[in-house]
Amino acid sequence: MGLPPRPRLFTVGGMNSHTVIRRYRDADQDAVCDLWSRASQQAHPFIEGEGEGERARLLREVYLARAENWVAERDGVVTGLLGLLGVGGGGDRAVEIGGLFVAPEAQGGGIGRELLEHAAARYGALTLEVFEENARARRFYAHLGFTEGGRRIDDRTGHPLLTMEREAPLRSVSWLHVRAGRLLSVRTRGNDTFYLPGGKYEPGETARQALSRELSEELGLRIAAEELSEAFVVHDVAHGKNGRRLHMTCFTGGPQDIEPAPGREIAEYAWFDRAESFERCAPAHRQVVDRLVAQGRMTA
């Protein structure tokens, strides 16, 4: 498999470490096959010969060749593998997660979630199959918004597989403006929950263009798109959307001294500390506050 001329790297922030998600390279094969073998044996003890022999050969010679593969790295060590099928099919068809594996020693640290959200950010709706007996994986996917659908018997193993699906996440942009350790938040009319300034994209807009427009409409702020700098991306449950997932890109930039002039949709705005944010704001807002506290921009 050839490498793109300049592979893109996606860094996902954390409190004490970060995960780099990048394209799979031929040089990753031994590390990927090792973590796949150990993770598969742990997840599928009910399958005889799992993680070795013929199934290992299929991974090396077939699955890695057919899928669009991504790996997760922490501190230079490959800790996760994501294989995507049906990429480039067009239409509204969901992309299939052909495989998602995390090294046993790295499980529980958010790597699987980060790989899955990376797939959703690139392709939207997702589908996968999971062994019915793999209760831990089923709980993991359910927690991230997947619902169970069809059931079939796997031809190779004779064990039942369940289909799980998740619709594309809502994509939004938001602005991080901290004043004296407090984060600017807004409340729309008819709503008792506060959100970050920002909103959804309009057709043809980039993230920066969408946010520049939203800040003008919501708060009367004239901030050019080129003045905005991406800070990080948050994945969470979208408030009031029946469990649908949210992909929110957060930006900083623009003037520090501002005088908001709320538009028609905005009932009020306020600067909240951490405690107030947790009491009055949407779930994704709380995750943002934790990030800002970790960065020292807000007090704990």
Disulfide bonds with the S-S distance in Angstrom:
none
